[in-house]
Amino acid sequence: MAHNPYKTPSTQSSPAAQASVHGPYGVFRDNGPLRAIIIILLLCDVMVSIFVVSLSNLLPEETLLDNTDQIFSITKWVQIAIILPLVILFCTWINRCCKNGWLMDAPRMKTTPGLAVGYYFTPVLSLWKPFTTMKEIRNASYGRSDMLNTTLRLWWFFSLALLCATFIITLIHENATTPETLSIAVKLQTVSTPIRIILAYLMICMVMGITRAQNQRIAQWRR
């Protein structure tokens, strides 16, 4: 029978499996290289956002309104070029961290690696399940539930805030028929930039913290 990534493994990790650093979903995977690339892409996204806001504040209002469509178009494609690989790599990181979590502390894990990623793309469930899954991964990685507690809560809050802001800005821009409406879209873009910067910082803290915790725990097992 083909392996179903959405099915919880029937066996838990045993002391023998832990000794060989092998769990229900395979061997331990070091996410250090993924962590570095994710951080670089997050910083690139922040720099693009800051550049767009700076450009919006430096250009005269008449010139800005005349070129709003071009600015939004260029920004959209540049951010897609950054966000698309960022999403793919972040999902890969989550999948691997979840597998490592099953290896390190199977009794605490409930979400399978497939669902850990799938929840982000599932309507309704995507509003809270990714957050609870990340808490499971955190608990298994650190062996405790008090680490990164505030960081995880803020990360999910600002993730939802940025999603809402992006949706509203896109909706206003696509349906704008007057310069005044375009001006509102530009101002909202300026407001959303601090949200994006804070979210990037929180994601960097989270990715670095969980990756480091997993590497440290596995290094202790190998001694």
C-alpha positions as CSV (number, residue, x, y, z in Angstrom):
1,M,0.0,0.0,0.0
2,A,1.3,3.5,-0.9
3,H,2.3,5.6,2.0
4,N,-0.3,8.2,3.0
5,P,1.4,11.4,4.3
6,Y,-1.9,12.5,5.9
7,K,-2.2,9.4,8.1
8,T,-0.8,9.4,11.6
9,P,1.9,6.7,11.9
10,S,0.7,3.6,13.8
11,T,3.9,3.3,15.8
12,Q,5.5,5.8,18.1
13,S,9.2,6.5,18.2
14,S,11.0,4.0,20.5
15,P,14.2,4.5,22.5
16,A,16.0,2.4,19.8
17,A,14.7,4.7,17.1
18,Q,15.8,7.8,19.0
19,A,19.2,6.3,19.6
20,S,19.7,5.9,15.9
21,V,18.1,9.3,15.3
22,H,15.4,7.8,13.2
23,G,11.7,8.4,13.6
24,P,8.3,7.5,12.0
25,Y,9.0,9.8,9.1
26,G,12.6,9.0,8.5
27,V,16.0,10.3,9.7
28,F,16.6,13.8,11.2
29,R,17.0,16.6,8.6
30,D,19.2,19.6,9.3
31,N,17.2,22.7,8.2
32,G,20.2,25.1,8.6
33,P,20.6,25.7,4.8
34,L,16.8,26.3,4.4
35,R,16.9,28.7,7.4
36,A,19.5,30.8,5.7
37,I,17.7,31.1,2.4
38,I,14.4,31.8,4.1
39,I,16.0,34.7,6.1
40,I,17.6,36.1,2.9
41,L,14.2,36.1,1.0
42,L,12.4,37.7,4.0
43,L,15.0,40.5,4.1
44,C,14.7,41.0,0.3
45,D,10.9,41.3,0.7
46,V,11.3,43.9,3.4
47,M,13.8,45.9,1.3
48,V,11.3,46.0,-1.6
49,S,8.5,47.1,0.6
50,I,10.6,49.9,2.1
51,F,11.7,51.0,-1.3
52,V,8.1,51.3,-2.5
53,V,7.1,53.3,0.5
54,S,10.1,55.6,0.2
55,L,9.3,56.1,-3.5
56,S,5.7,56.9,-2.7
57,N,6.8,59.6,-0.1
58,L,9.4,61.1,-2.3
59,L,7.4,61.5,-5.5
60,P,5.1,64.5,-5.9
61,E,1.4,63.5,-5.4
62,E,0.5,64.3,-9.0
63,T,3.3,62.2,-10.4
64,L,2.6,59.4,-7.9
65,L,-1.1,59.2,-9.0
66,D,-0.2,59.3,-12.6
67,N,2.2,56.3,-12.1
68,T,0.4,54.4,-9.5
69,D,-0.6,51.6,-11.9
70,Q,3.0,51.1,-13.0
71,I,4.3,51.2,-9.4
72,F,1.8,48.6,-8.2
73,S,2.5,46.4,-11.3
74,I,6.3,46.4,-10.8
75,T,5.9,45.9,-7.0
76,K,3.5,43.0,-7.5
77,W,5.8,41.1,-9.9
78,V,8.9,41.7,-7.8
79,Q,7.2,40.5,-4.7
80,I,5.8,37.5,-6.5
81,A,9.4,36.6,-7.6
82,I,10.4,36.8,-3.9
83,I,7.3,35.4,-2.2
84,L,6.8,32.4,-4.4
85,P,10.1,30.7,-3.6
86,L,9.7,31.9,0.0
87,V,6.4,30.1,0.3
88,I,7.8,26.9,-1.2
89,L,10.9,26.9,1.0
90,F,8.9,27.9,4.2
91,C,6.5,25.0,3.5
92,T,9.5,22.7,3.0
93,W,10.9,23.9,6.3
94,I,7.6,23.3,8.1
95,N,7.3,19.8,6.6
96,R,10.9,18.9,7.7
97,C,10.5,20.4,11.2
98,C,7.3,18.4,11.7
99,K,9.0,15.2,10.7
100,N,11.8,16.1,13.1
101,G,9.2,16.7,15.8
102,W,7.8,13.2,15.3
103,L,11.3,11.9,15.7
104,M,12.0,13.9,18.9
105,D,8.8,13.8,20.8
106,A,6.1,11.6,19.0
107,P,3.7,11.6,22.0
108,R,3.3,15.4,21.7
109,M,2.7,15.4,18.0
110,K,-0.8,15.1,16.5
111,T,-0.4,16.7,13.1
112,T,1.3,14.8,10.3
113,P,3.9,16.6,8.1
114,G,1.5,16.6,5.1
115,L,-1.3,18.3,7.1
116,A,1.2,20.7,8.7
117,V,1.6,22.2,5.2
118,G,-1.9,21.5,3.9
119,Y,-3.6,23.5,6.6
120,Y,-2.1,26.7,5.1
121,F,-4.1,26.1,1.9
122,T,-7.4,24.8,3.5
123,P,-10.3,27.3,3.7
124,V,-11.5,28.1,7.2
125,L,-8.9,25.7,8.9
126,S,-6.1,28.0,7.6
127,L,-7.4,30.6,10.1
128,W,-6.1,28.7,13.2
129,K,-4.7,25.3,12.3
130,P,-1.2,26.5,11.1
131,F,-0.8,28.2,14.5
132,T,-1.7,25.2,16.6
133,T,0.6,23.0,14.4
134,M,3.5,25.4,14.9
135,K,3.0,25.2,18.6
136,E,3.2,21.4,18.4
137,I,6.5,21.7,16.4
138,R,7.8,24.2,19.0
139,N,6.9,21.9,21.9
140,A,8.6,18.9,20.3
141,S,11.6,20.9,19.3
142,Y,12.3,22.5,22.7
143,G,10.8,19.8,24.8
144,R,8.8,22.6,26.6
145,S,5.8,24.8,25.9
146,D,7.0,28.2,27.2
147,M,9.6,29.0,24.5
148,L,8.7,31.4,21.7
149,N,5.2,31.7,23.2
150,T,4.8,35.4,22.5
151,T,6.6,35.2,19.2
152,L,4.2,32.5,17.9
153,R,1.1,34.5,18.9
154,L,2.4,37.7,17.4
155,W,3.6,35.8,14.3
156,W,0.1,34.5,13.6
157,F,-1.6,37.8,14.4
158,F,0.5,39.8,12.0
159,S,0.2,37.0,9.4
160,L,-3.6,37.4,9.4
161,A,-3.2,41.2,9.5
162,L,-1.0,41.3,6.5
163,L,-3.3,38.9,4.6
164,C,-6.3,41.2,5.3
165,A,-4.3,44.4,4.4
166,T,-3.0,42.9,1.1
167,F,-6.5,41.8,0.1
168,I,-8.1,45.2,0.8
169,I,-5.3,47.1,-1.0
170,T,-5.6,44.8,-4.1
171,L,-9.4,45.2,-4.1
172,I,-9.3,49.0,-3.9
173,H,-6.6,49.3,-6.5
174,E,-8.3,47.0,-9.0
175,N,-11.6,48.8,-8.6
176,A,-10.2,52.3,-8.4
177,T,-11.9,54.8,-10.9
178,T,-10.7,58.1,-9.5
179,P,-7.3,59.6,-8.4
180,E,-8.7,59.8,-4.8
181,T,-9.3,56.1,-4.7
182,L,-5.8,55.4,-6.0
183,S,-4.4,57.7,-3.3
184,I,-6.2,55.6,-0.6
185,A,-4.6,52.4,-2.0
186,V,-1.1,54.1,-1.9
187,K,-1.6,55.2,1.7
188,L,-2.8,51.7,2.7
189,Q,0.3,50.3,1.1
190,T,2.4,52.6,3.4
191,V,0.5,51.4,6.4
192,S,0.9,47.7,5.5
193,T,4.7,48.0,5.3
194,P,5.4,48.1,9.1
195,I,3.2,45.0,9.4
196,R,5.3,43.3,6.8
197,I,8.5,44.3,8.5
198,I,7.3,43.1,12.0
199,L,6.1,39.8,10.5
200,A,9.4,39.2,8.8
201,Y,11.3,39.8,12.0
202,L,9.0,37.4,13.9
203,M,9.4,34.7,11.2
204,I,13.1,35.1,11.4
205,C,13.1,34.6,15.2
206,M,10.8,31.6,14.8
207,V,12.7,29.9,12.0
208,M,16.1,30.5,13.7
209,G,14.8,29.4,17.2
210,I,13.1,26.2,16.2
211,T,15.9,25.1,13.8
212,R,18.5,25.8,16.4
213,A,16.6,23.9,19.1
214,Q,16.2,20.9,16.9
215,N,19.9,20.8,16.0
216,Q,20.9,21.2,19.6
217,R,18.6,18.4,20.8
218,I,19.8,16.0,18.1
219,A,23.5,16.9,18.9
220,Q,22.9,15.9,22.5
221,W,21.4,12.5,21.4
222,R,24.5,11.8,19.2
223,R,26.9,12.2,22.1
